[in-house]
Amino acid sequence: MKLLDRYIFKTYLNFFIITFMSFISLYMIVDFFQRFRMFLSNHASIIQMASYMVHSVPQIISFVLPAAVLLASLLTYSSLSRFSEITAMKANGISLYRLSVPALAVAAVLSIFLFFFNELITPASIQETNRIVKEDIQKQKIRGLFMLNKIWYHGSKTIYSYRMFDTEKNILRGVTIHRMNPDFTLKTRIDARSAEWQGNHWVFHDLLITSFDENQAPFPQWHKEQVIDLPETPDNFKKLQKDADMMGYFELKQYIEKIRAEGYQVSKYLVDLHGKIAYPFVTFILVIIGMSFSLRSERSGGVMQSIGVGIVIGFSYWIVHALLMSVGKSGVLPPCLAAWGSNILFACLAAFLFVRMKT
């Protein structure tokens, strides 16, 4: 059986490498031409464009790896079935369940690999590609710093620090604003529970405004609600806000614990946190589905049919996954169910197909 396992593994690996590299190349070509106008309008150099494409590879790998695993499974077992190798193996008393072991072993390894790859490499690559686009190509100046305990932003006349920024509702939470004199002494300090962008101005809630005289003596005033005239708009803070994609599982978990302890809503981040585990696990599920489709009957398949089935299954998963994640972030579904819902549905499909194989 070791010889047979090596043969199936080699066949699977060959198909996987071909599909994996093809997906990466296709994705890079499409992404390049989508951004080509942006490159030209900002007079990006060849080195800058090449640097962007190189640093985007880890993110592309995260996207296409499950699809490559699925298509490799379809092609491998379709090929074995097409040339009657499956029939020969069954004639020698080898169960189809046993033939699935090499592919399932590869899928398990790739699931673990994808989790740690998304934990250690992908977030840093996303940050770097964003930096290349904003700083190197678009010549934007990054005026802030994201830290787990607080976010700092240097405005045109003020220095901001805040706990988090809700990009959907345009609300700053746990915000502190420092206004400085020309000699860098403190002129005014504003501490507020939240600041909401309404129309074209900021409305602060539960705020304490402290003014300082020439001797730096404080004069505090408390207000329930007040409009504060500031030159910065939500777009300034959106550039600095660190998305969940730019954090690994453990960093995001630490960030969630911090803002939850401060009383802020964390359901949106919890969906992304569960998704960071659910997404790598799908490679294992897709292998079972691909193999089951390929072996549903003798001589089934063919390259074009396998590719077609792979595309349909792949798109179906990503549509369902994206839909449930969006519904979960809106608060309709519990975070765990939103992140794992697509996996549960496709795992049921995989189990149904797997047990109905004619072994």
BALOBA-1460 file (C-alpha; in Angstrom, 3 decimals):
// residues 359
<rec num="1" residu="m" x="0.000" y="0.000" z="0.000"/>
<rec num="2" residu="k" x="2.929" y="2.368" z="0.547"/>
<rec num="3" residu="l" x="3.716" y="2.154" z="-3.163"/>
<rec num="4" residu="l" x="0.108" y="2.942" z="-4.053"/>
<rec num="5" residu="d" x="0.011" y="5.828" z="-1.582"/>
<rec num="6" residu="r" x="3.151" y="7.290" z="-3.136"/>
<rec num="7" residu="y" x="1.669" y="6.953" z="-6.610"/>
<rec num="8" residu="i" x="-1.574" y="8.732" z="-5.668"/>
<rec num="9" residu="f" x="0.355" y="11.342" z="-3.706"/>
<rec num="10" residu="k" x="2.659" y="12.033" z="-6.659"/>
<rec num="11" residu="t" x="-0.281" y="12.325" z="-9.050"/>
<rec num="12" residu="y" x="-2.123" y="14.620" z="-6.664"/>
<rec num="13" residu="l" x="0.972" y="16.752" z="-6.080"/>
<rec num="14" residu="n" x="1.555" y="17.213" z="-9.805"/>
<rec num="15" residu="f" x="-2.017" y="18.397" z="-10.380"/>
<rec num="16" residu="f" x="-1.877" y="20.593" z="-7.283"/>
<rec num="17" residu="i" x="1.305" y="22.374" z="-8.370"/>
<rec num="18" residu="i" x="-0.096" y="22.995" z="-11.853"/>
<rec num="19" residu="t" x="-3.437" y="24.339" z="-10.620"/>
<rec num="20" residu="f" x="-1.870" y="26.283" z="-7.754"/>
<rec num="21" residu="m" x="0.639" y="28.097" z="-9.968"/>
<rec num="22" residu="s" x="-2.013" y="28.667" z="-12.638"/>
<rec num="23" residu="f" x="-4.386" y="30.263" z="-10.138"/>
<rec num="24" residu="i" x="-1.645" y="32.489" z="-8.721"/>
<rec num="25" residu="s" x="-0.562" y="33.612" z="-12.190"/>
<rec num="26" residu="l" x="-4.132" y="34.285" z="-13.316"/>
<rec num="27" residu="y" x="-4.935" y="36.213" z="-10.146"/>
<rec num="28" residu="m" x="-1.796" y="38.345" z="-10.472"/>
<rec num="29" residu="i" x="-2.560" y="39.184" z="-14.107"/>
<rec num="30" residu="v" x="-6.140" y="40.209" z="-13.312"/>
<rec num="31" residu="d" x="-5.068" y="42.215" z="-10.256"/>
<rec num="32" residu="f" x="-2.334" y="43.999" z="-12.219"/>
<rec num="33" residu="f" x="-4.670" y="45.142" z="-14.972"/>
<rec num="34" residu="q" x="-7.287" y="46.218" z="-12.420"/>
<rec num="35" residu="r" x="-4.710" y="48.514" z="-10.832"/>
<rec num="36" residu="f" x="-2.941" y="49.493" z="-14.046"/>
<rec num="37" residu="r" x="-4.830" y="52.796" z="-14.350"/>
<rec num="38" residu="m" x="-3.952" y="53.649" z="-10.745"/>
<rec num="39" residu="f" x="-0.294" y="52.877" z="-11.463"/>
<rec num="40" residu="l" x="-0.284" y="55.105" z="-14.541"/>
<rec num="41" residu="s" x="-2.177" y="58.019" z="-12.973"/>
<rec num="42" residu="n" x="0.308" y="58.111" z="-10.076"/>
<rec num="43" residu="h" x="3.359" y="57.633" z="-12.350"/>
<rec num="44" residu="a" x="4.422" y="54.478" z="-10.528"/>
<rec num="45" residu="s" x="7.848" y="53.150" z="-11.430"/>
<rec num="46" residu="i" x="8.488" y="49.608" z="-12.604"/>
<rec num="47" residu="i" x="10.199" y="48.875" z="-9.284"/>
<rec num="48" residu="q" x="7.158" y="50.089" z="-7.329"/>
<rec num="49" residu="m" x="4.764" y="48.023" z="-9.439"/>
<rec num="50" residu="a" x="6.997" y="44.958" z="-9.118"/>
<rec num="51" residu="s" x="7.280" y="45.472" z="-5.360"/>
<rec num="52" residu="y" x="3.505" y="45.646" z="-5.054"/>
<rec num="53" residu="m" x="3.007" y="42.460" z="-7.062"/>
<rec num="54" residu="v" x="5.664" y="40.544" z="-5.078"/>
<rec num="55" residu="h" x="4.247" y="41.567" z="-1.698"/>
<rec num="56" residu="s" x="0.706" y="40.667" z="-2.809"/>
<rec num="57" residu="v" x="1.675" y="37.017" z="-3.440"/>
<rec num="58" residu="p" x="1.031" y="35.795" z="0.164"/>
<rec num="59" residu="q" x="-2.491" y="37.202" z="0.100"/>
<rec num="60" residu="i" x="-3.097" y="35.583" z="-3.281"/>
<rec num="61" residu="i" x="-1.849" y="32.254" z="-1.922"/>
<rec num="62" residu="s" x="-4.390" y="32.472" z="0.906"/>
<rec num="63" residu="f" x="-7.185" y="33.069" z="-1.601"/>
<rec num="64" residu="v" x="-6.359" y="30.394" z="-4.174"/>
<rec num="65" residu="l" x="-5.020" y="27.535" z="-2.023"/>
<rec num="66" residu="p" x="-8.442" y="25.993" z="-1.211"/>
<rec num="67" residu="a" x="-9.488" y="26.264" z="-4.874"/>
<rec num="68" residu="a" x="-6.257" y="24.588" z="-5.992"/>
<rec num="69" residu="v" x="-6.793" y="21.784" z="-3.470"/>
<rec num="70" residu="l" x="-10.330" y="21.230" z="-4.731"/>
<rec num="71" residu="l" x="-9.395" y="21.184" z="-8.404"/>
<rec num="72" residu="a" x="-6.361" y="18.956" z="-7.780"/>
<rec num="73" residu="s" x="-8.648" y="16.422" z="-6.070"/>
<rec num="74" residu="l" x="-11.089" y="16.465" z="-8.966"/>
<rec num="75" residu="l" x="-8.349" y="16.073" z="-11.564"/>
<rec num="76" residu="t" x="-6.443" y="13.378" z="-9.664"/>
<rec num="77" residu="y" x="-9.302" y="10.968" z="-9.107"/>
<rec num="78" residu="s" x="-10.924" y="11.754" z="-12.448"/>
<rec num="79" residu="s" x="-7.652" y="10.836" z="-14.126"/>
<rec num="80" residu="l" x="-7.356" y="7.589" z="-12.175"/>
<rec num="81" residu="s" x="-10.938" y="6.705" z="-13.001"/>
<rec num="82" residu="r" x="-10.628" y="7.650" z="-16.674"/>
<rec num="83" residu="f" x="-7.746" y="5.226" z="-17.262"/>
<rec num="84" residu="s" x="-9.473" y="2.409" z="-15.316"/>
<rec num="85" residu="e" x="-6.900" y="2.525" z="-12.521"/>
<rec num="86" residu="i" x="-9.683" y="2.846" z="-9.971"/>
<rec num="87" residu="t" x="-11.318" y="-0.305" z="-11.388"/>
<rec num="88" residu="a" x="-8.025" y="-2.184" z="-11.108"/>
<rec num="89" residu="m" x="-7.533" y="-1.089" z="-7.520"/>
<rec num="90" residu="k" x="-11.077" y="-2.115" z="-6.582"/>
<rec num="91" residu="a" x="-10.530" y="-5.487" z="-8.270"/>
<rec num="92" residu="n" x="-7.599" y="-6.030" z="-5.918"/>
<rec num="93" residu="g" x="-9.794" y="-5.410" z="-2.910"/>
<rec num="94" residu="i" x="-8.730" y="-1.824" z="-2.230"/>
<rec num="95" residu="s" x="-11.571" y="0.337" z="-0.945"/>
<rec num="96" residu="l" x="-12.172" y="3.817" z="-2.337"/>
<rec num="97" residu="y" x="-12.094" y="5.066" z="1.236"/>
<rec num="98" residu="r" x="-8.548" y="3.748" z="1.482"/>
<rec num="99" residu="l" x="-7.628" y="5.471" z="-1.774"/>
<rec num="100" residu="s" x="-8.739" y="8.786" z="-0.301"/>
<rec num="101" residu="v" x="-6.156" y="8.679" z="2.493"/>
<rec num="102" residu="p" x="-3.270" y="10.348" z="0.563"/>
<rec num="103" residu="a" x="-5.435" y="13.289" z="-0.523"/>
<rec num="104" residu="l" x="-6.960" y="13.690" z="2.932"/>
<rec num="105" residu="a" x="-3.497" y="13.643" z="4.498"/>
<rec num="106" residu="v" x="-2.341" y="16.376" z="2.122"/>
<rec num="107" residu="a" x="-5.483" y="18.399" z="2.868"/>
<rec num="108" residu="a" x="-4.895" y="18.134" z="6.624"/>
<rec num="109" residu="v" x="-1.310" y="19.347" z="6.243"/>
<rec num="110" residu="l" x="-2.376" y="22.213" z="3.967"/>
<rec num="111" residu="s" x="-5.114" y="23.273" z="6.415"/>
<rec num="112" residu="i" x="-2.558" y="23.599" z="9.210"/>
<rec num="113" residu="f" x="-0.130" y="25.314" z="6.843"/>
<rec num="114" residu="l" x="-2.766" y="27.819" z="5.713"/>
<rec num="115" residu="f" x="-3.662" y="28.757" z="9.292"/>
<rec num="116" residu="f" x="-0.067" y="29.516" z="10.287"/>
<rec num="117" residu="f" x="0.622" y="31.140" z="6.914"/>
<rec num="118" residu="n" x="-2.307" y="33.510" z="7.506"/>
<rec num="119" residu="e" x="-1.082" y="34.040" z="11.049"/>
<rec num="120" residu="l" x="2.577" y="34.817" z="10.363"/>
<rec num="121" residu="i" x="2.940" y="36.022" z="6.787"/>
<rec num="122" residu="t" x="-0.307" y="37.202" z="5.163"/>
<rec num="123" residu="p" x="-1.137" y="40.088" z="7.579"/>
<rec num="124" residu="a" x="2.324" y="41.598" z="7.187"/>
<rec num="125" residu="s" x="2.133" y="41.311" z="3.399"/>
<rec num="126" residu="i" x="-1.267" y="43.065" z="3.327"/>
<rec num="127" residu="q" x="0.107" y="45.901" z="5.435"/>
<rec num="128" residu="e" x="3.098" y="46.243" z="3.152"/>
<rec num="129" residu="t" x="1.031" y="46.278" z="-0.052"/>
<rec num="130" residu="n" x="-1.197" y="48.976" z="1.455"/>
<rec num="131" residu="r" x="1.888" y="50.969" z="2.452"/>
<rec num="132" residu="i" x="3.345" y="50.670" z="-1.046"/>
<rec num="133" residu="v" x="0.110" y="51.889" z="-2.643"/>
<rec num="134" residu="k" x="-0.530" y="54.760" z="-0.220"/>
<rec num="135" residu="e" x="3.000" y="55.991" z="0.519"/>
<rec num="136" residu="d" x="5.211" y="54.980" z="-2.398"/>
<rec num="137" residu="i" x="2.754" y="55.205" z="-5.297"/>
<rec num="138" residu="q" x="0.011" y="57.634" z="-4.217"/>
<rec num="139" residu="k" x="2.467" y="59.704" z="-2.137"/>
<rec num="140" residu="q" x="0.116" y="59.883" z="0.838"/>
<rec num="141" residu="k" x="1.626" y="60.709" z="4.205"/>
<rec num="142" residu="i" x="0.745" y="58.291" z="6.986"/>
<rec num="143" residu="r" x="0.101" y="60.500" z="9.986"/>
<rec num="144" residu="g" x="-0.781" y="57.900" z="12.591"/>
<rec num="145" residu="l" x="0.151" y="54.734" z="14.417"/>
<rec num="146" residu="f" x="-2.025" y="51.687" z="15.200"/>
<rec num="147" residu="m" x="-1.340" y="50.045" z="18.571"/>
<rec num="148" residu="l" x="-3.396" y="47.459" z="20.411"/>
<rec num="149" residu="n" x="-4.001" y="49.751" z="23.407"/>
<rec num="150" residu="k" x="-4.656" y="52.955" z="21.438"/>
<rec num="151" residu="i" x="-4.533" y="54.503" z="17.961"/>
<rec num="152" residu="w" x="-2.665" y="57.774" z="17.469"/>
<rec num="153" residu="y" x="-3.228" y="60.248" z="14.643"/>
<rec num="154" residu="h" x="-1.422" y="63.539" z="14.017"/>
<rec num="155" residu="g" x="-3.882" y="65.973" z="12.449"/>
<rec num="156" residu="s" x="-3.210" y="69.359" z="10.892"/>
<rec num="157" residu="k" x="-3.649" y="71.218" z="14.188"/>
<rec num="158" residu="t" x="-4.349" y="68.504" z="16.735"/>
<rec num="159" residu="i" x="-3.164" y="65.130" z="18.015"/>
<rec num="160" residu="y" x="-5.811" y="62.428" z="18.301"/>
<rec num="161" residu="s" x="-5.815" y="59.225" z="20.277"/>
<rec num="162" residu="y" x="-8.771" y="56.838" z="20.291"/>
<rec num="163" residu="r" x="-9.610" y="53.252" z="21.156"/>
<rec num="164" residu="m" x="-11.264" y="52.260" z="17.901"/>
<rec num="165" residu="f" x="-12.930" y="53.684" z="14.803"/>
<rec num="166" residu="d" x="-16.170" y="52.198" z="13.487"/>
<rec num="167" residu="t" x="-15.649" y="52.536" z="9.729"/>
<rec num="168" residu="e" x="-19.262" y="51.641" z="8.904"/>
<rec num="169" residu="k" x="-20.915" y="54.158" z="11.251"/>
<rec num="170" residu="n" x="-18.072" y="56.731" z="11.225"/>
<rec num="171" residu="i" x="-17.787" y="56.796" z="15.014"/>
<rec num="172" residu="l" x="-14.624" y="57.372" z="17.030"/>
<rec num="173" residu="r" x="-14.779" y="55.666" z="20.415"/>
<rec num="174" residu="g" x="-12.755" y="56.490" z="23.505"/>
<rec num="175" residu="v" x="-11.336" y="59.591" z="21.845"/>
<rec num="176" residu="t" x="-8.886" y="62.125" z="23.290"/>
<rec num="177" residu="i" x="-7.832" y="65.264" z="21.411"/>
<rec num="178" residu="h" x="-4.840" y="67.465" z="22.243"/>
<rec num="179" residu="r" x="-4.613" y="70.987" z="20.836"/>
<rec num="180" residu="m" x="-1.170" y="72.524" z="21.146"/>
<rec num="181" residu="n" x="0.156" y="76.067" z="21.331"/>
<rec num="182" residu="p" x="2.898" y="77.190" z="18.924"/>
<rec num="183" residu="d" x="5.465" y="76.441" z="21.662"/>
<rec num="184" residu="f" x="4.055" y="72.875" z="21.962"/>
<rec num="185" residu="t" x="2.446" y="73.484" z="25.342"/>
<rec num="186" residu="l" x="-1.035" y="72.081" z="25.824"/>
<rec num="187" residu="k" x="-3.829" y="74.493" z="24.874"/>
<rec num="188" residu="t" x="-6.954" y="72.305" z="25.082"/>
<rec num="189" residu="r" x="-7.691" y="68.676" z="25.832"/>
<rec num="190" residu="i" x="-10.958" y="66.979" z="24.880"/>
<rec num="191" residu="d" x="-11.907" y="63.590" z="26.347"/>
<rec num="192" residu="a" x="-15.093" y="61.989" z="25.017"/>
<rec num="193" residu="r" x="-16.874" y="58.676" z="25.113"/>
<rec num="194" residu="s" x="-17.506" y="58.897" z="21.363"/>
<rec num="195" residu="a" x="-17.485" y="61.258" z="18.397"/>
<rec num="196" residu="e" x="-19.894" y="60.677" z="15.517"/>
<rec num="197" residu="w" x="-19.662" y="62.159" z="12.038"/>
<rec num="198" residu="q" x="-23.029" y="63.709" z="11.198"/>
<rec num="199" residu="g" x="-23.430" y="65.616" z="7.958"/>
<rec num="200" residu="n" x="-20.164" y="67.505" z="7.714"/>
<rec num="201" residu="h" x="-19.151" y="67.882" z="11.355"/>
<rec num="202" residu="w" x="-18.249" y="65.842" z="14.443"/>
<rec num="203" residu="v" x="-20.776" y="65.470" z="17.264"/>
<rec num="204" residu="f" x="-19.096" y="64.534" z="20.565"/>
<rec num="205" residu="h" x="-20.938" y="62.680" z="23.337"/>
<rec num="206" residu="d" x="-20.179" y="62.707" z="27.090"/>
<rec num="207" residu="l" x="-17.152" y="64.940" z="26.733"/>
<rec num="208" residu="l" x="-14.866" y="66.818" z="29.065"/>
<rec num="209" residu="i" x="-13.172" y="69.916" z="27.617"/>
<rec num="210" residu="t" x="-10.166" y="71.090" z="29.611"/>
<rec num="211" residu="s" x="-8.584" y="74.441" z="28.745"/>
<rec num="212" residu="f" x="-5.135" y="75.490" z="29.960"/>
<rec num="213" residu="d" x="-3.944" y="79.017" z="30.653"/>
<rec num="214" residu="e" x="-0.416" y="80.371" z="30.232"/>
<rec num="215" residu="n" x="0.661" y="78.670" z="33.452"/>
<rec num="216" residu="q" x="-0.884" y="75.368" z="32.311"/>
<rec num="217" residu="a" x="-3.599" y="75.582" z="34.949"/>
<rec num="218" residu="p" x="-6.585" y="73.418" z="33.898"/>
<rec num="219" residu="f" x="-10.192" y="74.660" z="33.557"/>
<rec num="220" residu="p" x="-12.463" y="71.645" z="32.893"/>
<rec num="221" residu="q" x="-16.009" y="71.807" z="31.492"/>
<rec num="222" residu="w" x="-18.304" y="68.803" z="31.098"/>
<rec num="223" residu="h" x="-20.874" y="68.549" z="28.283"/>
<rec num="224" residu="k" x="-23.398" y="65.877" z="27.409"/>
<rec num="225" residu="e" x="-23.203" y="66.601" z="23.681"/>
<rec num="226" residu="q" x="-21.448" y="69.206" z="21.598"/>
<rec num="227" residu="v" x="-20.392" y="69.862" z="18.031"/>
<rec num="228" residu="i" x="-16.615" y="70.278" z="17.698"/>
<rec num="229" residu="d" x="-15.167" y="71.912" z="14.609"/>
<rec num="230" residu="l" x="-12.301" y="69.744" z="13.356"/>
<rec num="231" residu="p" x="-10.541" y="69.754" z="9.963"/>
<rec num="232" residu="e" x="-10.271" y="65.955" z="9.845"/>
<rec num="233" residu="t" x="-12.996" y="63.800" z="8.268"/>
<rec num="234" residu="p" x="-13.697" y="60.030" z="8.604"/>
<rec num="235" residu="d" x="-11.552" y="59.380" z="5.521"/>
<rec num="236" residu="n" x="-8.479" y="60.499" z="7.479"/>
<rec num="237" residu="f" x="-9.068" y="57.855" z="10.139"/>
<rec num="238" residu="k" x="-10.082" y="55.121" z="7.707"/>
<rec num="239" residu="k" x="-6.592" y="55.225" z="6.225"/>
<rec num="240" residu="l" x="-5.150" y="54.337" z="9.618"/>
<rec num="241" residu="q" x="-7.710" y="51.838" z="10.919"/>
<rec num="242" residu="k" x="-6.223" y="48.357" z="10.955"/>
<rec num="243" residu="d" x="-8.607" y="45.808" z="9.449"/>
<rec num="244" residu="a" x="-8.923" y="42.258" z="10.716"/>
<rec num="245" residu="d" x="-7.145" y="41.047" z="7.547"/>
<rec num="246" residu="m" x="-4.012" y="42.850" z="8.738"/>
<rec num="247" residu="m" x="-3.989" y="40.957" z="12.044"/>
<rec num="248" residu="g" x="-3.297" y="37.328" z="12.754"/>
<rec num="249" residu="y" x="-5.596" y="35.206" z="14.894"/>
<rec num="250" residu="f" x="-3.790" y="35.824" z="18.178"/>
<rec num="251" residu="e" x="-3.299" y="39.553" z="17.591"/>
<rec num="252" residu="l" x="-6.967" y="39.956" z="16.673"/>
<rec num="253" residu="k" x="-8.000" y="37.948" z="19.730"/>
<rec num="254" residu="q" x="-5.933" y="40.225" z="21.961"/>
<rec num="255" residu="y" x="-7.450" y="43.298" z="20.309"/>
<rec num="256" residu="i" x="-10.984" y="41.929" z="20.838"/>
<rec num="257" residu="e" x="-10.291" y="41.249" z="24.513"/>
<rec num="258" residu="k" x="-9.024" y="44.809" z="24.947"/>
<rec num="259" residu="i" x="-11.978" y="46.605" z="23.376"/>
<rec num="260" residu="r" x="-14.484" y="44.200" z="24.971"/>
<rec num="261" residu="a" x="-13.057" y="45.000" z="28.407"/>
<rec num="262" residu="e" x="-13.650" y="48.672" z="27.645"/>
<rec num="263" residu="g" x="-17.314" y="47.997" z="26.868"/>
<rec num="264" residu="y" x="-17.287" y="48.264" z="23.072"/>
<rec num="265" residu="q" x="-19.193" y="46.062" z="20.616"/>
<rec num="266" residu="v" x="-16.979" y="43.252" z="19.305"/>
<rec num="267" residu="s" x="-19.364" y="41.046" z="17.275"/>
<rec num="268" residu="k" x="-17.923" y="42.258" z="13.958"/>
<rec num="269" residu="y" x="-14.407" y="41.321" z="15.033"/>
<rec num="270" residu="l" x="-15.567" y="38.004" z="16.505"/>
<rec num="271" residu="v" x="-16.878" y="36.974" z="13.073"/>
<rec num="272" residu="d" x="-13.443" y="37.618" z="11.579"/>
<rec num="273" residu="l" x="-11.765" y="35.807" z="14.483"/>
<rec num="274" residu="h" x="-13.802" y="32.625" z="13.964"/>
<rec num="275" residu="g" x="-13.303" y="32.978" z="10.220"/>
<rec num="276" residu="k" x="-9.539" y="32.790" z="10.618"/>
<rec num="277" residu="i" x="-9.943" y="29.203" z="11.828"/>
<rec num="278" residu="a" x="-12.905" y="28.213" z="9.672"/>
<rec num="279" residu="y" x="-11.350" y="29.286" z="6.369"/>
<rec num="280" residu="p" x="-8.223" y="27.054" z="6.500"/>
<rec num="281" residu="f" x="-10.359" y="24.074" z="7.505"/>
<rec num="282" residu="v" x="-12.339" y="24.289" z="4.268"/>
<rec num="283" residu="t" x="-9.426" y="22.768" z="2.323"/>
<rec num="284" residu="f" x="-10.120" y="19.447" z="4.060"/>
<rec num="285" residu="i" x="-13.836" y="19.638" z="3.193"/>
<rec num="286" residu="l" x="-13.228" y="20.548" z="-0.451"/>
<rec num="287" residu="v" x="-10.893" y="17.581" z="-0.938"/>
<rec num="288" residu="i" x="-13.648" y="15.195" z="0.141"/>
<rec num="289" residu="i" x="-16.182" y="16.880" z="-2.147"/>
<rec num="290" residu="g" x="-13.806" y="16.870" z="-5.105"/>
<rec num="291" residu="m" x="-12.826" y="13.259" z="-4.629"/>
<rec num="292" residu="s" x="-16.447" y="12.138" z="-4.143"/>
<rec num="293" residu="f" x="-17.578" y="13.881" z="-7.328"/>
<rec num="294" residu="s" x="-14.740" y="12.279" z="-9.279"/>
<rec num="295" residu="l" x="-15.430" y="8.767" z="-8.003"/>
<rec num="296" residu="r" x="-19.195" y="8.802" z="-8.118"/>
<rec num="297" residu="s" x="-19.058" y="6.291" z="-10.987"/>
<rec num="298" residu="e" x="-16.431" y="4.475" z="-12.994"/>
<rec num="299" residu="r" x="-14.900" y="6.366" z="-15.901"/>
<rec num="300" residu="s" x="-16.596" y="9.523" z="-14.680"/>
<rec num="301" residu="g" x="-14.981" y="12.838" z="-15.234"/>
<rec num="302" residu="g" x="-12.624" y="14.161" z="-17.772"/>
<rec num="303" residu="v" x="-10.475" y="17.242" z="-17.443"/>
<rec num="304" residu="m" x="-13.036" y="19.790" z="-18.634"/>
<rec num="305" residu="q" x="-15.819" y="18.309" z="-16.532"/>
<rec num="306" residu="s" x="-13.595" y="18.304" z="-13.458"/>
<rec num="307" residu="i" x="-12.616" y="21.931" z="-14.037"/>
<rec num="308" residu="g" x="-16.267" y="22.886" z="-14.506"/>
<rec num="309" residu="v" x="-17.348" y="21.118" z="-11.315"/>
<rec num="310" residu="g" x="-14.440" y="22.688" z="-9.432"/>
<rec num="311" residu="i" x="-15.394" y="26.189" z="-10.556"/>
<rec num="312" residu="v" x="-19.042" y="25.702" z="-9.601"/>
<rec num="313" residu="i" x="-18.228" y="24.267" z="-6.162"/>
<rec num="314" residu="g" x="-15.543" y="26.861" z="-5.492"/>
<rec num="315" residu="f" x="-17.733" y="29.830" z="-6.399"/>
<rec num="316" residu="s" x="-20.645" y="28.352" z="-4.448"/>
<rec num="317" residu="y" x="-18.529" y="28.103" z="-1.302"/>
<rec num="318" residu="w" x="-17.149" y="31.639" z="-1.529"/>
<rec num="319" residu="i" x="-20.577" y="33.123" z="-2.238"/>
<rec num="320" residu="v" x="-22.117" y="31.348" z="0.769"/>
<rec num="321" residu="h" x="-19.116" y="32.130" z="2.979"/>
<rec num="322" residu="a" x="-19.083" y="35.836" z="2.066"/>
<rec num="323" residu="l" x="-22.857" y="36.107" z="2.514"/>
<rec num="324" residu="l" x="-22.860" y="34.501" z="5.961"/>
<rec num="325" residu="m" x="-19.869" y="36.571" z="7.088"/>
<rec num="326" residu="s" x="-21.659" y="39.768" z="6.037"/>
<rec num="327" residu="v" x="-24.866" y="38.705" z="7.797"/>
<rec num="328" residu="g" x="-22.851" y="37.870" z="10.915"/>
<rec num="329" residu="k" x="-21.131" y="41.265" z="10.952"/>
<rec num="330" residu="s" x="-24.514" y="42.950" z="10.745"/>
<rec num="331" residu="g" x="-25.537" y="41.133" z="13.943"/>
<rec num="332" residu="v" x="-28.234" y="38.897" z="12.441"/>
<rec num="333" residu="l" x="-26.311" y="35.650" z="13.027"/>
<rec num="334" residu="p" x="-24.077" y="34.688" z="15.973"/>
<rec num="335" residu="p" x="-20.380" y="35.192" z="15.066"/>
<rec num="336" residu="c" x="-19.513" y="31.500" z="15.360"/>
<rec num="337" residu="l" x="-22.379" y="30.388" z="13.129"/>
<rec num="338" residu="a" x="-21.652" y="33.116" z="10.578"/>
<rec num="339" residu="a" x="-18.011" y="32.048" z="10.254"/>
<rec num="340" residu="w" x="-18.595" y="28.296" z="10.319"/>
<rec num="341" residu="g" x="-21.964" y="28.170" z="8.540"/>
<rec num="342" residu="s" x="-20.555" y="27.640" z="5.051"/>
<rec num="343" residu="n" x="-18.177" y="24.969" z="6.377"/>
<rec num="344" residu="i" x="-21.058" y="23.173" z="8.068"/>
<rec num="345" residu="l" x="-23.174" y="23.198" z="4.897"/>
<rec num="346" residu="f" x="-20.366" y="21.953" z="2.676"/>
<rec num="347" residu="a" x="-19.220" y="19.436" z="5.294"/>
<rec num="348" residu="c" x="-22.720" y="17.937" z="5.223"/>
<rec num="349" residu="l" x="-22.526" y="17.783" z="1.426"/>
<rec num="350" residu="a" x="-19.083" y="16.184" z="1.646"/>
<rec num="351" residu="a" x="-20.258" y="13.588" z="4.158"/>
<rec num="352" residu="f" x="-23.326" y="12.775" z="2.032"/>
<rec num="353" residu="l" x="-21.229" y="12.251" z="-1.110"/>
<rec num="354" residu="f" x="-18.506" y="10.376" z="0.730"/>
<rec num="355" residu="v" x="-20.751" y="7.751" z="2.309"/>
<rec num="356" residu="r" x="-22.612" y="7.186" z="-0.975"/>
<rec num="357" residu="m" x="-19.469" y="6.305" z="-2.931"/>
<rec num="358" residu="k" x="-19.528" y="2.835" z="-4.408"/>
<rec num="359" residu="t" x="-16.496" y="1.359" z="-2.706"/>
